């Protein structure tokens, strides 16, 4: 695992964010705050200092600087709902996170070490309108329909996975495991906004906190590939089925904006960099490339629905993202393996991918990461 981490750090800048000169400049002016302005967040190992806690509604850029010694992440919460987030902010580095906030009470949470509930700071937003232009409404409607489609398609696949586990059919359950995750991987930022679902459904064993129960897909993955008694994890499969059904039911009420669609696309690519390329996501099944494909496809769909909006504001960004998405898809294509074992999900097992090949995958993901980080702001008219 240490060698994999070293590989990722050396080959993929998206794993932890490199220093951002624009963030450093913005942070110095963080006290101004407000719509179309920058608000500094100084995240350390012991504090989460938000320069301005009373904000006008509208688009705000949080200029985050990690002044601590640990990798951190920053979330904006509306109650239990995650409005936006940025993970894997390395020590001494910065990141600009643009978000469109309507009137209400929120919390900013900094999570040093990326664990726990975080160090929280309350913020209040007054004013702001939820009215969208016709083009923005079209983008939101198209993306919500996509998320609903992916969530709905996940339910019968998890049902089949659950039934195979209950029947003790390990080979069939293994063949269903990776396909059952594709929909989730393609819309994960929306699913994660329902904060109570994500830890039940997608927690990895390595990320468990003391006393936290190991449930969801990865608990089933371990049982399937470590030859555990499948009867013991039928209740886990039952709960996962209930959770994916709940996800599908909640999509119509999910808070989706052009800005959140763009930020979500970047979050999906971060998922590739921090979990798939390192091989940490599917530690037992090694079906990481199936997840990789789901993340990239979901990010590309987000870009596609936003293209008519961003084309007007920043046509060069559209051209760059179109080129870089094509490069990532081309780099992934050689690993497709429709003739391989059913349990592979249509891609080669990730443990057969060499370190040199992983570096090349990391390189193309990294090349997409930087322009994709601009998508949320461009969609919010901040190009």
C-alpha positions in Angstrom: 0.0 0.0 0.0 2.9 2.3 0.8 4.4 1.8 -2.7 1.0 2.5 -4.3 0.7 5.7 -2.3 4.1 6.8 -3.4 3.2 6.0 -7.0 0.1 8.1 -6.8 1.9 11.0 -5.2 4.7 11.0 -7.7 2.5 10.5 -10.8 -0.8 12.2 -10.2 -1.1 15.8 -9.0 -4.8 15.4 -8.5 -4.2 13.1 -5.5 -3.5 16.1 -3.2 -3.9 19.5 -4.6 -0.8 21.4 -5.5 -0.4 25.0 -4.4 -2.6 27.4 -6.3 -1.3 30.9 -7.0 -4.9 32.1 -7.7 -6.0 30.7 -4.3 -3.1 32.5 -2.5 -4.1 35.8 -4.0 -7.7 35.3 -3.3 -7.1 34.3 0.3 -5.4 37.5 1.0 -8.6 39.4 0.2 -10.9 36.9 2.0 -12.4 39.3 4.4 -14.3 41.0 1.7 -16.7 38.1 1.2 -20.0 38.0 -0.6 -21.5 37.1 -3.9 -18.9 37.1 -6.7 -16.2 37.6 -4.0 -13.6 35.4 -2.3 -13.8 34.3 1.3 -10.7 32.8 2.9 -10.8 29.6 4.8 -7.7 28.8 6.8 -7.8 25.1 7.6 -5.3 23.8 10.2 -5.0 20.7 12.3 -7.0 22.4 15.1 -9.0 25.2 13.5 -11.4 26.1 10.6 -11.2 29.8 10.3 -13.7 31.3 7.9 -12.8 35.0 7.2 -16.5 36.1 6.8 -19.5 34.2 8.3 -22.3 36.5 7.1 -22.6 36.3 3.3 -25.0 37.6 0.7 -26.7 35.0 -1.4 -25.3 34.1 -4.7 -22.0 32.8 -5.9 -19.1 32.8 -3.5 -15.6 31.4 -3.9 -14.1 29.9 -0.8 -10.3 30.2 -1.0 -9.1 27.3 1.1 -5.6 27.1 2.5 -4.4 24.1 4.4 -2.0 25.5 7.0 -1.9 22.2 8.9 0.3 19.2 8.8 -2.3 16.7 7.6 -4.2 16.3 4.4 -7.6 17.9 4.9 -11.0 18.3 3.3 -13.6 21.0 3.5 -17.4 20.6 3.3 -20.3 23.1 3.2 -23.3 21.6 4.9 -27.0 22.6 4.8 -28.1 20.6 7.8 -27.2 17.0 7.0 -27.0 17.7 3.3 -23.6 18.2 1.7 -23.8 21.3 -0.5 -20.3 21.0 -1.8 -17.0 19.5 -0.8 -13.3 19.4 -1.6 -11.2 16.4 -0.4 -7.5 15.7 -0.4 -6.1 19.2 0.2 -2.5 18.7 1.0 -0.5 20.5 3.7 0.6 23.9 2.5 -1.6 23.9 -0.5 -4.6 25.9 -1.6 -7.9 25.4 -3.5 -10.7 27.7 -4.7 -14.1 26.2 -4.2 -17.0 28.1 -5.9 -20.5 27.6 -4.6 -23.9 29.1 -5.2 -25.7 29.6 -1.9 -29.3 30.7 -1.3 -30.6 32.2 1.9 -30.2 30.1 5.0 -27.9 28.7 7.7 -24.9 26.6 6.7 -21.8 25.1 8.3 -18.3 24.9 6.9 -16.5 21.8 8.2 -12.7 21.3 7.9 -11.6 17.7 8.5 -7.9 17.3 9.2 -6.9 13.8 8.4 -10.2 13.5 6.5 -11.9 11.8 9.4 -14.8 12.5 11.8 -17.3 15.3 11.8 -14.7 18.0 11.4 -14.1 21.4 13.0 -17.2 23.4 12.1 -18.0 27.0 11.6 -21.5 28.3 11.2 -22.2 30.8 8.4 -25.4 32.7 7.5 -26.5 33.6 4.0 -29.1 36.3 3.3 -30.8 37.1 0.0 -30.1 35.3 -3.2 -32.4 33.9 -5.8 -33.0 30.3 -6.9 -34.3 31.5 -10.3 -32.5 29.9 -13.3 -32.2 31.0 -16.8 -33.8 28.9 -19.5 -30.4 27.4 -20.4 -29.5 26.7 -16.8 -32.9 25.0 -16.2 -32.4 22.9 -19.2 -29.0 21.8 -17.9 -30.4 21.0 -14.5 -33.3 19.1 -15.8 -31.1 17.0 -18.1 -28.6 16.2 -15.4 -31.4 15.3 -12.9 -32.9 12.9 -15.5 -29.4 11.3 -15.9 -29.0 10.9 -12.2 -32.5 9.4 -11.9 -31.7 7.0 -14.8 -28.5 5.8 -13.1 -30.1 5.4 -9.7 -33.1 3.5 -11.1 -30.8 1.2 -13.1 -28.8 0.4 -9.9 -31.8 -1.0 -8.0 -32.4 -4.2 -10.1 -28.6 -4.9 -10.2 -28.3 -4.7 -6.5 -31.4 -6.9 -6.2 -29.7 -9.5 -8.3 -26.5 -9.2 -6.3 -28.5 -9.6 -3.1 -30.4 -12.7 -4.4 -27.1 -14.4 -5.5 -25.6 -13.8 -2.1 -28.7 -15.2 -0.4 -28.5 -18.2 -2.7 -24.8 -18.8 -1.8 -23.9 -18.4 -5.5 -20.5 -16.8 -5.1 -19.5 -16.8 -8.8 -22.7 -15.1 -9.9 -22.5 -12.6 -7.1 -18.9 -11.8 -8.1 -20.0 -11.2 -11.7 -22.8 -8.8 -10.5 -20.7 -6.9 -8.0 -18.9 -4.4 -10.4 -21.9 -3.7 -12.7 -24.0 -3.0 -9.6 -21.7 -0.1 -8.7 -21.5 1.7 -12.1 -24.6 3.8 -11.6 -23.4 4.8 -8.1 -19.9 5.7 -9.4 -21.4 7.9 -12.2 -23.5 10.1 -9.9 -21.7 9.8 -6.6 -21.6 13.5 -5.8 -25.4 13.8 -5.8 -25.7 10.6 -3.8 -23.1 11.9 -1.3 -25.2 15.0 -0.8 -27.5 12.7 1.2 -24.9 12.4 3.9 -26.5 9.5 5.7 -26.5 7.2 2.7 -22.8 7.4 1.6 -21.2 6.0 4.7 -23.6 3.1 4.8 -23.2 2.2 1.1 -19.7 2.9 0.1 -17.4 3.0 3.1 -14.0 1.2 2.6 -12.6 -0.9 5.4 -9.4 1.2 5.6 -11.5 4.3 6.2 -13.6 3.0 9.1 -13.5 5.1 12.2 -13.4 3.5 15.7 -16.8 1.9 16.4 -18.1 2.4 12.8 -19.9 -0.6 11.3 -18.5 -2.0 8.1 -21.5 -2.1 5.6 -22.3 -1.6 2.0 -20.7 -2.7 -1.2 -17.2 -3.1 0.1 -18.3 -5.3 3.0 -19.9 -7.5 0.4 -16.8 -7.3 -1.8 -14.6 -8.6 1.1 -17.0 -11.5 1.8 -17.2 -12.5 -1.9 -13.4 -12.4 -2.6 -12.2 -13.6 0.8 -14.3 -16.7 0.8 -16.4 -15.7 3.8 -19.7 -17.3 4.7 -22.1 -15.5 2.4 -25.1 -16.2 4.7 -23.5 -13.9 7.3 -23.6 -10.9 5.0 -27.2 -11.3 3.6 -28.4 -8.6 6.1 -25.7 -6.3 4.6 -27.0 -7.0 1.1 -30.6 -6.4 2.3 -29.6 -3.0 3.7 -27.7 -2.0 0.6 -30.8 -2.8 -1.5 -32.9 -0.6 0.8 -30.4 2.2 0.5 -30.2 2.2 -3.3 -34.0 2.2 -3.4 -34.0 5.2 -1.1 -31.4 7.0 -3.3 -33.6 6.6 -6.3 -36.6 8.0 -4.4 -34.7 11.0 -3.2 -33.2 12.2 -6.5 -36.3 14.3 -7.5 -35.7 16.4 -4.4 -31.9 16.7 -4.6 -30.6 20.2 -4.7 -29.0 20.6 -8.1 -27.6 23.8 -9.7 -25.3 24.4 -12.6 -22.5 25.2 -10.2 -23.0 21.9 -8.2 -23.1 19.9 -11.4 -19.7 21.4 -12.4 -18.2 20.9 -8.9 -19.5 17.3 -8.9 -17.7 16.6 -12.1 -14.4 17.6 -10.5 -15.3 15.4 -7.4 -15.8 12.4 -9.7 -12.4 12.9 -11.2 -10.9 13.3 -7.7 -12.4 9.9 -6.9 -10.4 8.4 -9.8 -7.2 10.0 -8.6 -7.5 9.1 -4.9 -9.1 5.7 -5.1 -9.0 4.1 -8.5 -5.5 4.8 -9.8 -4.0 3.9 -6.4 -6.0 0.6 -6.4 -7.4 1.3 -2.9 -11.1 1.4 -3.9 -11.5 -2.3 -4.8 -8.9 -3.8 -2.6 -10.3 -7.4 -2.9 -12.0 -7.6 -6.3 -9.6 -5.4 -8.2 -12.4 -4.1 -10.4 -11.1 -0.5 -10.0 -11.2 0.2 -13.8 -15.0 -0.4 -13.8 -15.3 2.3 -11.2 -12.8 4.5 -13.1 -15.0 4.3 -16.2 -18.2 5.1 -14.2 -16.5 8.2 -12.6 -15.2 9.5 -15.9 -18.5 8.9 -17.7 -20.4 10.7 -15.0 -18.0 13.7 -15.1 -18.3 13.8 -18.9 -22.1 13.8 -18.7 -22.0 16.7 -16.3 -19.7 18.6 -18.7 -22.0 17.8 -21.6 -25.1 19.2 -20.0 -23.2 22.3 -19.0 -21.6 22.8 -22.4 -24.2 25.2 -23.9 -23.8 27.5 -20.8 -20.0 27.3 -20.6 -19.6 27.7 -24.4 -20.8 31.2 -24.1 -18.8 32.1 -21.1 -15.5 30.3 -21.9 -15.3 28.6 -25.2 -11.6 27.8 -24.7 -12.5 25.8 -21.6 -15.0 23.8 -23.6 -12.4 23.0 -26.3 -9.8 22.0 -23.6 -12.2 19.8 -21.7 -13.4 18.1 -24.9 -9.8 17.2 -25.8 -8.9 16.0 -22.3 -12.0 13.9 -21.8 -11.2 12.2 -25.2 -7.6 11.5 -24.0 -8.8 9.9 -20.8 -11.3 7.7 -22.5 -8.7 6.7 -25.1 -6.2 5.8 -22.3 -8.8 3.6 -20.6 -10.0 1.8 -23.7 -7.1 -0.7 -24.1 -8.0 -2.2 -20.7 -11.5 -3.2 -21.7 -11.7 -7.0 -21.8 -15.1 -8.3 -22.7 -13.8 -11.9 -22.9 -12.3 -11.9 -19.4 -13.8 -13.5 -16.3 -17.3 -12.4 -15.6 -16.2 -11.1 -12.2 -13.9 -8.5 -13.9 -16.9 -6.4 -15.0 -15.5 -6.0 -18.6 -12.1 -4.7 -17.7 -8.8 -6.3 -16.8 -8.1 -6.9 -13.2 -6.4 -3.9 -11.8 -3.7 -5.9 -10.1 -2.4 -6.8 -13.6 -1.9 -3.1 -14.5 1.8 -2.3 -14.2 3.1 0.7 -12.3 4.2 2.3 -15.6 0.7 1.9 -17.0 -0.8 3.4 -13.8 1.5 6.4 -14.2 0.2 6.9 -17.7 -3.4 6.7 -16.5 -2.5 9.2 -13.7 -0.9 11.5 -16.3 -4.1 11.8 -18.4 -6.3 12.2 -15.4 -4.1 14.9 -14.1 -4.2 16.7 -17.4 -8.0 16.7 -17.2 -8.2 17.7 -13.5 -6.9 21.3 -13.8 -9.4 22.5 -16.5 -12.2 20.5 -14.9 -11.6 22.4 -11.7 -12.8 25.5 -13.5 -16.1 24.0 -14.7 -18.2 24.8 -11.6 -17.1 28.4 -11.6 -17.7 28.8 -15.3 -21.2 27.3 -15.0 -21.9 29.9 -12.3 -20.8 32.7 -14.6 -17.4 33.2 -12.9 -15.3 32.4 -16.0 
